[in-house]
């Protein structure tokens, strides 16, 4: 990891062994000194570090290259974050107690399916916002990048829909009409960037 400069040789006259004082002409002994200056070599240090350890990754997908395997490994935190979301209670589900392994497996499947739908909608919204360089105002306090967020979590987006209400009106003849409350501008913006199917689902009135 160190590189040496070109050696410098210097010479000086000293007394012969056993003599003291200034050396007399013809009695002196020449002493040579070699000096070196060492500097840290960044390239050599990096090369040496390569042999200090290995980072091993294994997969049964033989079609993946080294870079693809590494990228997939780095993206596992997204999966871990998703499962943490299922376990931390943010979904606000009523506790369910199951004993039979088959029912536990079935519930796990439904939860994973829910997580997949959640992640898909969140990704769709973020991609649409990025395409138009837009943000969603998800809160009124805090730093600007939190208030106007280009990558909002779907839980924050859900909070925008919490205060929406509906009124069921029975028309003459028994026909019923479900009237939804007017949508705030930011909710309309979310629906717009999610796509027309979401906008149609939140039309103000629906006949039953």
PAKEVEX-177075 format. One record per atom (N, C-alpha, C, O, CB): x, y, z. Coordinates in steps of 0.2 Angstrom, whole numbers, padded with zeros to 4 digits, always signed. Glycine has a CB too. Example, Ala and Ser with C-alpha at 12.3 -4.5 7.8 and 13.67 -1.06 7.14 Angstrom:
BEGIN
+0066-0028+0039+0062-0022+0039+0066-0016+0039+0071-0017+0042+0057-0022+0045+0064-0011+0035+0068-0005+0036+0064+0000+0039+0067+0006+0040+0070-0003+0029
//
This chain:
BEGIN
+0004-0006+0000+0000+0000+0000+0004+0006+0000+0001+0012-0001-0005+0000+0006+0011+0006+0001+0015+0011+0001+0020+0011-0005+0022+0006-0007+0020+0012+0007+0021+0017-0008+0026+0018-0013+0032+0022-0011+0031+0027-0008+0022+0021-0020+0038+0020-0013+0044+0023-0011+0046+0027-0017+0046+0026-0022+0050+0018-0009+0049+0033-0015+0052+0038-0020+0059+0035-0022+0061+0031-0019+0052+0045-0017+0062+0039-0027+0069+0037-0028+0073+0038-0023+0073+0043-0019+0071+0041-0035+0078+0033-0021+0082+0034-0015+0087+0040-0017+0089+0041-0022+0086+0028-0014+0089+0043-0011+0094+0049-0011+0100+0047-0007+0099+0045-0001+0091+0056-0009+0105+0047-0010+0112+0045-0007+0116+0051-0005+0117+0056-0009+0116+0040-0011+0118+0052+0001+0122+0057+0003+0128+0054+0007+0128+0049+0010+0118+0062+0008+0134+0058+0007+0140+0056+0010+0143+0061+0014+0142+0067+0013+0145+0054+0004+0146+0059+0020+0149+0064+0024+0156+0061+0027+0156+0054+0028+0145+0066+0030+0160+0065+0029+0167+0062+0031+0166+0062+0039+0164+0067+0042+0173+0066+0029+0169+0057+0042+0169+0056+0049+0176+0053+0051+0179+0051+0047+0163+0051+0052+0177+0053+0058+0183+0051+0060+0184+0043+0060+0179+0040+0060+0184+0053+0068+0190+0041+0059+0191+0034+0059+0189+0031+0065+0189+0034+0070+0198+0032+0057+0187+0025+0066+0185+0022+0072+0190+0022+0077+0196+0021+0076+0183+0014+0071+0189+0024+0083+0193+0025+0089+0196+0032+0089+0200+0033+0094+0199+0020+0088+0195+0036+0085+0198+0043+0085+0192+0048+0087+0187+0047+0085+0201+0045+0078+0194+0054+0090+0190+0059+0092+0192+0065+0088+0197+0066+0086+0189+0060+0099+0187+0070+0088+0188+0077+0086+0187+0077+0078+0185+0072+0075+0195+0079+0087+0190+0083+0075+0189+0084+0068+0194+0079+0065+0200+0079+0066+0190+0091+0066+0191+0076+0060+0196+0071+0056+0201+0075+0052+0200+0080+0049+0192+0066+0052+0207+0072+0052+0213+0075+0049+0212+0073+0041+0210+0067+0040+0220+0074+0052+0216+0076+0037+0216+0074+0030+0219+0068+0029+0224+0066+0032+0220+0080+0026+0216+0063+0026+0218+0057+0025+0216+0052+0030+0217+0046+0029+0226+0057+0024+0214+0054+0036+0212+0049+0041+0204+0049+0042+0202+0044+0046+0215+0052+0048+0200+0053+0038+0193+0052+0038+0190+0046+0035+0193+0043+0030+0190+0058+0035+0184+0044+0037+0181+0039+0034+0174+0041+0031+0171+0045+0034+0179+0033+0039+0172+0039+0025+0166+0042+0022+0160+0037+0024+0161+0031+0023+0167+0042+0014+0155+0041+0026+0149+0037+0028+0144+0039+0023+0142+0045+0022+0147+0038+0035+0140+0034+0020+0135+0035+0015+0128+0034+0018+0127+0029+0022+0136+0031+0009+0124+0038+0017+0117+0038+0020+0112+0038+0014+0112+0042+0009+0115+0044+0024+0107+0033+0014+0102+0032+0009+0095+0034+0012+0093+0031+0018+0102+0025+0006+0092+0039+0009+0085+0041+0012+0080+0039+0007+0081+0040+0001+0085+0048+0014+0074+0037+0010+0068+0036+0006+0062+0039+0008+0061+0040+0014+0067+0028+0005+0057+0041+0004+0051+0044+0006+0045+0040+0004+0045+0038-0002+0050+0051+0003+0041+0037+0009+0036+0033+0007+0029+0037+0007+0028+0041+0011+0035+0027+0012+0025+0035+0002+0018+0038+0001+0013+0033+0000+0015+0028-0003+0018+0043-0005+0007+0034+0003+0002+0029+0002-0001+0029-0005-0002+0034-0008-0004+0031+0007-0001+0023-0008-0003+0022-0014-0011+0020-0014-0013+0014-0012+0001+0016-0018-0015+0024-0017-0022+0023-0017-0024+0016-0021-0028+0012-0019-0026+0029-0020-0020+0016-0027-0022+0010-0032-0019+0004-0028-0023-0001-0029-0018+0011-0038-0013+0004-0025-0011-0002-0022-0015-0004-0016-0017-0010-0015-0004-0001-0020-0018+0001-0012-0022-0001-0007-0029-0004-0009-0031-0009-0006-0024+0006-0003-0032-0001-0014-0038-0004-0017-0037-0011-0019-0041-0016-0019-0040+0000-0022-0031-0012-0023-0029-0019-0025-0029-0024-0019-0031-0030-0020-0023-0019-0029-0025-0022-0014-0024-0026-0008-0031-0028-0005-0032-0033-0002-0019-0023-0003-0036-0023-0005-0042-0024-0001-0046-0030-0005-0050-0033-0002-0046-0018-0001-0045-0030-0011-0049-0035-0015-0048-0042-0012-0052-0047-0013-0047-0035-0022-0042-0044-0010-0040-0050-0007-0042-0051+0000-0041-0057+0003-0033-0052-0008-0045-0046+0003-0046-0047+0011-0052-0051+0012-0053-0054+0018-0047-0040+0014-0057-0051+0007-0063-0055+0009-0067-0056+0002-0066-0052-0003-0067-0051+0014-0072-0060+0003-0076-0061-0003-0084-0060-0001-0086-0062+0005-0075-0068-0006-0088-0058-0005-0095-0057-0004-0099-0062-0008-0099-0061-0015-0097-0050-0006-0101-0067-0005-0104-0073-0009-0112-0072-0009-0115-0071-0005-0102-0079-0005-0114-0073-0016-0121-0073-0017-0123-0079-0021-0119-0081-0026-0124-0067-0020-0128-0083-0020-0130-0089-0023-0137-0088-0026-0141-0086-0022-0129-0095-0019-0139-0091-0031-0145-0092-0034-0146-0098-0038-0142-0101-0041-0147-0085-0038-0153-0100-0038-0154-0106-0043-0156-0104-0050-0158-0108-0054-0159-0110-0039-0157-0097-0051-0158-0094-0057-0152-0094-0061-0148-0089-0061-0162-0088-0057-0150-0098-0065-0144-0098-0069-0144-0094-0075-0139-0093-0078-0142-0105-0071-0149-0090-0076-0150-0086-0082-0147-0079-0080-0146-0075-0084-0157-0085-0085-0146-0078-0073-0144-0071-0071-0137-0070-0071-0133-0075-0070-0147-0070-0064-0135-0064-0073-0128-0063-0073-0126-0060-0066-0130-0059-0062-0126-0057-0078-0119-0059-0065-0117-0057-0059-0120-0050-0057-0122-0049-0051-0109-0056-0059-0120-0045-0061-0123-0039-0059-0131-0039-0058-0133-0036-0053-0122-0034-0065-0134-0044-0061-0141-0044-0060-0142-0048-0053-0147-0046-0050-0144-0049-0065-0138-0052-0051-0139-0056-0045-0138-0051-0039-0141-0050-0034-0134-0062-0044-0132-0046-0040-0131-0041-0035-0137-0036-0035-0138-0034-0029-0124-0038-0037-0139-0034-0040-0145-0029-0040-0151-0032-0037-0154-0029-0033-0147-0027-0047-0152-0039-0038-0158-0042-0035-0157-0042-0027-0162-0041-0023-0159-0049-0038-0151-0044-0025-0149-0044-0018-0150-0037-0015-0153-0037-0009-0142-0047-0017-0148-0032-0018-0149-0025-0015-0156-0023-0015-0158-0019-0010-0145-0020-0019-0160-0026-0019-0168-0024-0019-0172-0028-0014-0178-0027-0014-0170-0025-0026-0169-0033-0010-0172-0037-0006-0175-0032+0000-0180-0034+0003-0168-0042-0003-0172-0027+0001-0175-0022+0007-0182-0020+0005-0186-0019+0010-0170-0016+0008-0183-0019-0001-0190-0018-0003-0195-0023-0001-0201-0021+0002-0191-0017-0011-0193-0029-0002-0197-0035+0001-0198-0035+0008-0203-0036+0011-0195-0042-0002-0192-0034+0012-0192-0034+0019-0196-0028+0022-0200-0029+0027-0185-0033+0022-0196-0022+0018-0200-0017+0021-0207-0018+0020-0212-0016+0024-0198-0011+0017-0209-0022+0015-0216-0024+0014-0219-0028+0019-0224-0028+0021-0217-0027+0007-0215-0033+0021-0217-0038+0026-0217-0035+0033-0221-0036+0037-0212-0044+0026-0213-0030+0034-0213-0026+0040-0220-0022+0040-0223-0021+0046-0207-0021+0041-0222-0019+0034-0228-0016+0034-0234-0020+0036-0239-0018+0039-0229-0013+0027-0234-0027+0034-0239-0031+0036-0239-0033+0043-0245-0034+0046-0238-0038+0032-0234-0033+0047-0233-0035+0054-0234-0029+0058-0236-0030+0064-0227-0038+0055-0233-0023+0056-0233-0017+0061-0240-0014+0063-0241-0009+0066-0229-0012+0059-0245-0017+0060-0252-0015+0061-0255-0009+0057-0260-0007+0059-0252-0013+0068-0251-0006+0052-0253-0001+0049-0260-0002+0044-0263+0002+0042-0248+0002+0044-0261-0009+0043-0267-0010+0039-0273-0010+0043-0278-0010+0040-0266-0017+0036-0272-0009+0050-0278-0008+0054-0283-0014+0053-0289-0013+0053-0282-0002+0053-0281-0020+0053-0285-0026+0053-0287-0028+0060-0283-0028+0064-0282-0032+0049-0293-0031+0061-0295-0034+0067-0291-0040+0068-0290-0044+0063-0302-0036+0067-0288-0041+0074-0284-0047+0075-0288-0054+0073-0293-0055+0075-0281-0048+0082-0284-0058+0070-0287-0065+0068-0283-0070+0072-0277-0070+0071-0287-0066+0061-0286-0075+0075-0282-0080+0078-0284-0087+0075-0290-0089+0075-0284-0081+0086-0279-0090+0072-0280-0096+0069-0276-0102+0072-0270-0101+0074-0278-0095+0061-0278-0108+0071-0275-0114+0074-0273-0118+0068-0267-0121+0069-0279-0117+0079-0277-0120+0064-0275-0125+0058-0270-0122+0054-0271-0116+0051-0282-0127+0054-0265-0126+0053-0260-0123+0048-0262-0121+0041-0260-0117+0038-0254-0129+0047-0267-0125+0039-0270-0123+0032-0273-0116+0032-0272-0113+0027-0275-0128+0030-0276-0114+0037-0279-0108+0038-0274-0102+0039-0275-0097+0036-0284-0107+0044-0269-0104+0042-0263-0099+0043-0260-0098+0036-0258-0092+0034-0258-0102+0048-0259-0103+0032-0256-0103+0026-0261-0098+0021-0259-0094+0017-0255-0109+0023-0267-0100+0022-0272-0096+0017-0272-0089+0019-0272-0084+0015-0279-0099+0018-0272-0087+0026-0272-0080+0028-0265-0077+0025-0265-0071+0023-0272-0079+0035-0260-0080+0026-0253-0078+0023-0253-0076+0016-0251-0071+0014-0247-0083+0025-0257-0081+0012-0257-0080+0005-0261-0073+0004-0259-0069-0001-0261-0086+0002-0267-0072+0007-0271-0066+0006-0267-0060+0008-0268-0055+0005-0278-0067+0010-0263-0060+0013-0259-0054+0016-0254-0053+0010-0253-0047+0009-0256-0056+0022-0251-0058+0008-0246-0057+0003-0249-0054-0004-0246-0050-0007-0242-0063+0001-0255-0056-0005-0258-0054-0011-0260-0046-0010-0259-0042-0015-0264-0058-0013-0262-0045-0004-0264-0038-0003-0258-0033-0003-0258-0028-0006-0267-0037+0004-0252-0036-0001-0246-0032-0001-0244-0031-0008-0241-0026-0010-0240-0036+0003-0245-0036-0013-0243-0035-0020-0248-0030-0023-0245-0026-0027-0244-0042-0023-0254-0030-0021-0259-0025-0024-0257-0018-0022-0256-0013-0025-0266-0026-0022-0255-0017-0015-0253-0011-0012-0247-0008-0016-0247-0003-0017-0252-0012-0004-0242-0013-0016-0236-0011-0019-0237-0009-0027-0233-0004-0029-0230-0016-0019-0241-0012-0030-0242-0011-0037-0246-0004-0038-0244+0000-0042-0247-0016-0040-0250-0002-0034-0254+0004-0034-0249+0010-0032-0249+0015-0036-0260+0005-0030-0245+0009-0027-0240+0014-0025-0235+0015-0031-0233+0021-0032-0236+0011-0019-0233+0010-0034-0228+0011-0039-0231+0014-0045-0228+0018-0048-0225+0004-0041-0237+0013-0047-0241+0016-0052-0241+0023-0051-0240+0027-0056-0248+0013-0053-0243+0025-0045-0244+0032-0044-0237+0036-0044-0237+0041-0047-0247+0033-0037-0232+0033-0041-0225+0036-0041-0223+0037-0048-0220+0042-0050-0220+0032-0037-0224+0032-0052-0221+0032-0059-0225+0038-0063-0222+0042-0067-0222+0026-0063-0232+0038-0062-0236+0044-0065-0233+0051-0063-0233+0055-0067-0243+0043-0064-0232+0051-0057-0230+0058-0054-0223+0060-0057-0222+0065-0059-0230+0058-0047-0219+0055-0057-0212+0056-0060-0212+0058-0067-0208+0062-0070-0207+0050-0059-0217+0055-0071-0217+0056-0078-0219+0064-0080-0216+0067-0084-0222+0052-0081-0223+0066-0075-0225+0073-0076-0221+0078-0071-0223+0084-0071-0233+0074-0075-0217+0075-0068-0213+0079-0063-0218+0083-0058-0217+0089-0057-0208+0085-0066-0222+0079-0055-0227+0082-0051-0226+0079-0044-0223+0074-0042-0234+0080-0053-0230+0082-0039-0230+0079-0032-0237+0079-0029-0242+0082-0032-0225+0084-0027-0238+0076-0023-0244+0076-0020-0243+0079-0013-0238+0077-0009-0247+0068-0019-0247+0083-0011-0247+0087-0005-0250+0082+0000-0256+0082+0001-0250+0094-0005-0246+0079+0004-0249+0074+0009-0249+0076+0016-0252+0073+0020-0244+0068+0009-0246+0082+0017-0247+0085+0024-0245+0092+0024-0242+0095+0019-0242+0081+0029-0248+0096+0029-0247+0103+0029-0241+0105+0033-0239+0111+0033-0253+0106+0032-0238+0101+0037-0232+0103+0041-0226+0099+0039-0226+0094+0036-0234+0101+0049-0220+0101+0042-0214+0098+0040-0210+0101+0034-0213+0106+0031-0215+0091+0039-0205+0098+0032-0201+0100+0027-0205+0100+0020-0209+0096+0020-0194+0096+0026-0202+0104+0015-0206+0105+0009-0207+0098+0005-0212+0097+0002-0203+0110+0005-0201+0094+0006-0201+0088+0002-0206+0083+0005-0208+0078+0002-0194+0085+0002-0208+0084+0012-0213+0080+0015-0220+0082+0013-0224+0078+0012-0212+0079+0022-0221+0089+0013-0227+0091+0012-0229+0090+0005-0235+0087+0003-0228+0099+0013-0225+0091+0000-0226+0090-0007-0221+0084-0009-0216+0086-0011-0225+0096-0011-0224+0078-0009-0220+0072-0010-0220+0069-0017-0226+0068-0019-0222+0067-0005-0215+0068-0020-0215+0065-0027-0215+0058-0026-0217+0054-0031-0208+0067-0030-0214+0055-0020-0214+0048-0019-0218+0046-0013-0215+0043-0008-0207+0044-0019-0224+0048-0013-0228+0046-0007-0229+0039-0006-0230+0035-0010-0235+0050-0007-0230+0037+0001-0232+0030+0002-0239+0030+0001-0243+0035+0002-0230+0028+0009-0242+0024+0000-0249+0023-0001-0253+0024+0006-0259+0026+0005-0251+0016-0004-0250+0023+0011-0253+0024+0018-0254+0032+0018-0260+0034+0021-0249+0022+0023-0250+0036+0016-0251+0043+0017-0256+0045+0012-0260+0050+0013-0244+0047+0015-0256+0042+0006-0262+0044+0001-0268+0042+0004-0273+0045+0003-0260+0040-0005-0269+0036+0007-0275+0033+0010-0278+0039+0015-0284+0039+0015-0274+0027+0014-0273+0042+0019-0276+0047+0024-0280+0053+0020-0284+0056+0023-0270+0050+0027-0278+0054+0014-0282+0059+0010-0289+0057+0009-0293+0062+0008-0279+0061+0004-0291+0051+0009-0297+0048+0008-0301+0047+0014-0307+0045+0014-0297+0042+0004-0299+0048+0020-0302+0046+0026-0308+0050+0028-0313+0047+0030-0297+0047+0032-0308+0056+0026-0314+0060+0028-0320+0061+0023-0324+0065+0023-0312+0067+0030-0319+0057+0017-0324+0057+0012-0330+0053+0015-0330+0048+0018-0321+0053+0006-0336+0056+0013-0342+0053+0015-0347+0051+0010-0346+0054+0004-0346+0058+0020-0352+0047+0011-0357+0045+0006-0364+0046+0009-0365+0045+0015-0356+0038+0004-0369+0048+0005-0376+0048+0007-0380+0044+0002-0380+0045-0004-0378+0056+0007-0384+0040+0005-0389+0036+0002-0396+0039+0001-0399+0040+0006-0389+0028+0005-0398+0040-0005-0404+0044-0006-0409+0039-0010-0407+0036-0015-0403+0050-0010-0415+0038-0007-0420+0034-0010-0425+0038-0015-0428+0043-0012-0424+0030-0005-0425+0037-0021-0428+0040-0026-0436+0038-0026-0437+0032-0024-0425+0040-0033-0440+0042-0029-0447+0040-0030-0447+0033-0034-0444+0033-0039-0452+0045-0033-0451+0028-0032-0451+0022-0035-0446+0017-0032-0446+0011-0035-0449+0023-0043-0442+0019-0027-0438+0014-0024-0431+0014-0026-0427+0011-0023-0441+0008-0024-0429+0018-0031-0423+0017-0034-0418+0021-0029-0420+0027-0027-0422+0020-0041-0412+0019-0028-0408+0022-0023-0402+0025-0027-0399+0022-0032-0405+0017-0018-0399+0030-0024-0393+0034-0027-0388+0035-0021-0390+0038-0016-0395+0040-0031-0382+0033-0022-0377+0034-0018-0373+0040-0020-0370+0040-0025-0372+0028-0017-0373+0045-0016-0370+0052-0017-0364+0052-0013-0364+0052-0007-0375+0058-0016-0358+0053-0016-0352+0054-0013-0351+0061-0012-0353+0066-0016-0346+0051-0016-0347+0063-0006-0345+0070-0005-0341+0072-0010-0337+0068-0013-0342+0071+0002-0340+0079-0011-0336+0082-0016-0328+0080-0014-0327+0080-0008-0337+0089-0017-0325+0079-0019-0318+0077-0018-0313+0083-0018-0313+0087-0022-0315+0072-0024-0309+0083-0013-0304+0088-0012-0299+0088-0018-0298+0083-0021-0300+0087-0006-0296+0094-0020-0292+0094-0026-0286+0089-0026-0284+0086-0031-0289+0101-0026-0283+0088-0020-0278+0083-0020-0280+0076-0021-0276+0072-0024-0274+0084-0013-0286+0074-0018-0289+0068-0020-0290+0067-0027-0288+0062-0030-0295+0067-0016-0293+0072-0030-0294+0072-0038-0287+0071-0041-0287+0067-0046-0297+0078-0040-0282+0074-0039-0275+0073-0042-0273+0066-0041-0270+0064-0046-0270+0078-0039-0274+0063-0036-0271+0056-0035-0275+0052-0040-0272+0048-0043-0273+0054-0027-0282+0052-0040-0286+0048-0045-0284+0049-0052-0284+0045-0056-0293+0050-0044-0282+0056-0053-0280+0057-0060-0274+0053-0062-0273+0051-0068-0279+0065-0061-0269+0053-0058-0262+0050-0059-0263+0043-0058-0258+0039-0061-0257+0053-0055-0268+0040-0055-0269+0033-0055-0272+0030-0061-0271+0025-0063-0273+0031-0049-0276+0035-0064-0279+0033-0071-0287+0033-0071-0290+0034-0065-0277+0026-0072-0290+0033-0077-0297+0034-0077-0301+0029-0074-0306+0031-0071-0299+0034-0085-0299+0023-0073-0303+0018-0069-0304+0020-0062-0310+0019-0059-0300+0011-0069-0299+0023-0059-0300+0025-0052-0304+0032-0052-0308+0032-0047-0293+0027-0049-0304+0036-0057-0308+0042-0057-0315+0040-0058-0320+0043-0055-0306+0046-0063-0317+0035-0062-0324+0033-0063-0327+0029-0057-0333+0030-0055-0324+0028-0069-0322+0026-0053-0325+0023-0047-0327+0028-0042-0330+0026-0037-0319+0018-0044-0324+0034-0042-0326+0039-0037-0331+0045-0040-0330+0050-0038-0320+0042-0035-0335+0043-0045-0340+0047-0048-0344+0049-0042-0345+0045-0037-0344+0044-0054-0347+0055-0042-0351+0058-0036-0357+0054-0035-0359+0053-0029-0353+0065-0038-0360+0051-0040-0367+0048-0039-0367+0041-0042-0364+0040-0048-0373+0052-0041-0369+0036-0039-0370+0029-0042-0377+0027-0040-0379+0027-0035-0364+0025-0039-0380+0024-0046-0387+0022-0045-0386+0014-0043-0382+0011-0045-0391+0022-0051-0391+0012-0038-0392+0005-0036-0398+0002-0038-0400-0004-0037-0390+0005-0029
//
